[in-house]
Every structure is written in C-alpha cells, then in structure tokens.
Amino acid sequence: MNIRPRRFDHPDAVKLNDQVQLEYAERYGDEGDVTPLDPAMFDPPHGLYLLAYDEQERPVATGGWRTQDRNPEGYEDGDAEIKRMFVIPEGRGRGLARRMLAALEEDARAAGRVRMVLETGDQQPEAVALYTSCGYTVCEVKFGHYRTYDSSICMAKPLRQP
C-alpha cells in the first residue's frame, strides 16, 4: 500500500468520499455525513488529507485531519479532528485503517496539535473497536456537528505525553 497526500477535492478523494457517504446513509438511514467540509481545511500545516493506493494504483483508503481550536462546537485548543476515515470493503481486514490512522496522528503531532479527536456513531462498531484498540477513549463532553445526537460517539487521544 502506498499512502499519498492528496487534496480533499482530488478525483480519487471525491470517489471514496462518495462511497463512504453511501455507507453512512445506509447505516444511519439518512443522507450521510453533512458536516461542512472545505478542501482548504486539510491543507498543511492546518491539516492533511491522505489516500492509500493498492498495487494497481486503485484508491482503497482515505482519511484526513483538520485543525480545531476552542469553539462553540466543543473543541479545545490544540485539537486535530479526524475526518473521512474509510477503507473500501474489498480492502478491509488488512490493517489499512490502522496505518492511515498512524500516519495522520504522526502528521498532526508534527504540526503541534496536542489531541486527536473524532466523531463516529453507534452504527459503526468496527470503527469504535479500531479507535479503542489504538488508544482512543470516549469523551464525556461531546463535540462537533453531531454532538447533540444520541447516536454520536466522540473519542479522543492525547498526541503528547503530559
């Protein structure tokens, strides 16, 4: 697998984003994740968007992080928010999400972010299991676009030792 930085509006990123949106819609019975996202949110040094390609140069996984600081949606200064973590169904079970997550954490840490945060949902148990196994814990105080939804699960992991 080859992980490369790409813009959120790159054709391969758009293709995988369309796929993940369909999966969200199927799991939650709605229109997918409506969190407002702009490609510039992922531009270094304020974020990063990555795509993973297989041996045939097909995009198989995606993920990004964007800077968040204290704001009315409940984020804290120094947060890096994970967005659009996704592995195509044929690529699952090979450690792609774990590798993508590690690359995002490393980049956010290098950019000076102190905590990685994410929102997932109760219809994504495999995502919760992945994040838990990678050291993320559920936050008592929710943040983000879906913070008022009962199905929302907010998780965080420190990027620096205290």
C-alpha positions as CSV (number, residue, x, y, z in Angstrom):
1,M,0.0,0.0,0.0
2,N,1.2,3.5,-0.9
3,I,-0.1,6.4,1.2
4,R,0.0,9.8,-0.5
5,P,-1.1,13.3,0.4
6,R,-4.0,14.5,-1.8
7,R,-6.4,17.3,-1.7
8,F,-9.9,16.6,-0.4
9,D,-11.2,17.6,-3.9
10,H,-8.8,15.3,-5.8
11,P,-10.9,13.0,-8.1
12,D,-9.8,9.9,-6.1
13,A,-10.8,11.5,-2.8
14,V,-14.1,12.5,-4.2
15,K,-14.7,8.9,-5.4
16,L,-14.0,7.5,-2.0
17,N,-15.9,10.2,-0.2
18,D,-19.0,9.4,-2.3
19,Q,-18.6,5.7,-1.3
20,V,-18.3,6.5,2.4
21,Q,-21.3,8.8,2.2
22,L,-23.4,5.9,0.7
23,E,-22.2,3.7,3.6
24,Y,-23.2,6.3,6.2
25,A,-26.6,6.8,4.6
26,E,-27.2,3.0,4.6
27,R,-26.1,2.6,8.2
28,Y,-28.0,5.6,9.6
29,G,-30.9,5.8,7.2
30,D,-30.2,9.4,6.3
31,E,-28.3,11.5,3.7
32,G,-24.8,10.7,5.1
33,D,-22.4,13.0,7.0
34,V,-23.4,16.6,6.5
35,T,-20.6,18.1,8.4
36,P,-19.4,21.2,6.3
37,L,-16.0,20.4,4.9
38,D,-13.9,22.5,2.6
39,P,-10.7,21.2,0.8
40,A,-8.7,24.0,2.3
41,M,-9.4,22.7,5.8
42,F,-7.0,19.9,5.1
43,D,-4.2,21.9,3.6
44,P,-0.9,21.7,5.5
45,P,0.1,23.0,8.0
46,H,-3.6,23.1,9.3
47,G,-4.4,19.6,8.2
48,L,-3.7,16.8,5.9
49,Y,-5.7,14.5,3.6
50,L,-4.3,11.1,2.6
51,L,-5.2,8.4,0.1
52,A,-3.9,4.9,0.1
53,Y,-3.4,3.1,-3.2
54,D,-3.1,-0.6,-3.9
55,E,-0.6,-2.3,-6.2
56,Q,-2.8,-1.5,-9.2
57,E,-2.9,2.2,-8.2
58,R,-6.6,2.0,-7.2
59,P,-7.6,4.2,-4.2
60,V,-8.5,1.9,-1.4
61,A,-8.5,4.0,1.8
62,T,-8.8,7.6,2.8
63,G,-8.5,9.8,5.9
64,G,-7.7,13.3,6.9
65,W,-7.2,15.6,9.9
66,R,-8.0,19.3,10.3
67,T,-7.1,21.8,12.9
68,Q,-9.7,22.6,15.5
69,D,-9.4,25.0,18.4
70,R,-11.8,26.1,21.2
71,N,-15.1,27.0,19.6
72,P,-18.9,26.7,20.1
73,E,-18.9,23.1,18.8
74,G,-17.0,22.0,21.9
75,Y,-13.5,21.5,20.5
76,E,-10.4,22.5,22.6
77,D,-7.3,24.4,21.7
78,G,-4.8,22.1,20.0
79,D,-7.3,19.6,18.7
80,A,-6.8,17.8,15.4
81,E,-10.0,16.3,14.1
82,I,-10.1,13.1,12.1
83,K,-12.4,13.1,9.1
84,R,-13.4,10.6,6.4
85,M,-11.5,7.6,7.6
86,F,-12.7,4.9,5.2
87,V,-11.4,1.7,3.7
88,I,-13.3,0.2,0.7
89,P,-15.0,-3.1,1.6
90,E,-12.6,-5.2,-0.5
91,G,-9.6,-3.7,1.4
92,R,-10.8,-4.3,4.9
93,G,-9.1,-6.6,7.4
94,R,-5.6,-5.8,6.0
95,G,-4.6,-3.1,8.5
96,L,-5.1,-0.2,6.1
97,A,-7.1,1.9,8.6
98,R,-4.6,1.4,11.3
99,R,-1.7,2.5,9.0
100,M,-3.7,5.5,7.8
101,L,-4.6,6.5,11.4
102,A,-0.9,6.3,12.5
103,A,0.1,8.5,9.6
104,L,-2.5,11.1,10.5
105,E,-1.5,11.1,14.1
106,E,2.2,11.5,13.3
107,D,1.5,14.4,11.0
108,A,-0.8,16.2,13.5
109,R,1.7,15.7,16.2
110,A,4.5,17.2,14.0
111,A,2.1,20.1,13.3
112,G,2.0,20.9,17.0
113,R,-1.5,19.5,17.7
114,V,-1.9,18.1,21.2
115,R,-5.1,15.9,21.0
116,M,-6.6,13.9,18.2
117,V,-10.4,13.8,18.2
118,L,-13.1,12.2,16.2
119,E,-16.8,11.7,15.9
120,T,-18.2,8.3,14.9
121,G,-21.5,6.6,15.6
122,D,-23.2,3.7,17.2
123,Q,-23.8,2.1,13.9
124,Q,-20.1,1.8,13.3
125,P,-18.9,-0.7,15.9
126,E,-15.8,-1.7,13.9
127,A,-14.7,2.0,13.9
128,V,-15.2,2.2,17.7
129,A,-13.2,-1.0,18.1
130,L,-10.4,0.3,15.9
131,Y,-10.1,3.6,17.7
132,T,-10.3,1.9,21.1
133,S,-7.6,-0.5,20.2
134,C,-5.4,2.4,19.1
135,G,-5.7,4.2,22.4
136,Y,-8.8,6.4,21.9
137,T,-11.3,6.9,24.7
138,V,-14.9,8.1,24.7
139,C,-15.3,11.7,25.7
140,E,-17.8,12.7,28.3
141,V,-18.3,16.0,26.7
142,K,-19.3,15.7,23.0
143,F,-18.1,18.0,20.3
144,G,-18.6,18.6,16.6
145,H,-21.6,18.7,14.2
146,Y,-23.4,15.7,15.7
147,R,-22.7,16.4,19.4
148,T,-26.4,16.6,20.2
149,Y,-27.3,13.2,18.5
150,D,-27.7,10.2,20.8
151,S,-26.1,8.0,18.2
152,S,-22.9,10.2,18.2
153,I,-19.7,8.8,19.9
154,C,-16.9,11.3,20.4
155,M,-13.4,9.9,21.1
156,A,-10.0,11.4,21.8
157,K,-6.4,10.5,22.2
158,P,-3.6,12.7,23.5
159,L,-0.8,13.2,20.9
160,R,1.7,14.3,23.5
161,Q,2.7,12.8,26.9
162,P,1.7,15.1,29.8
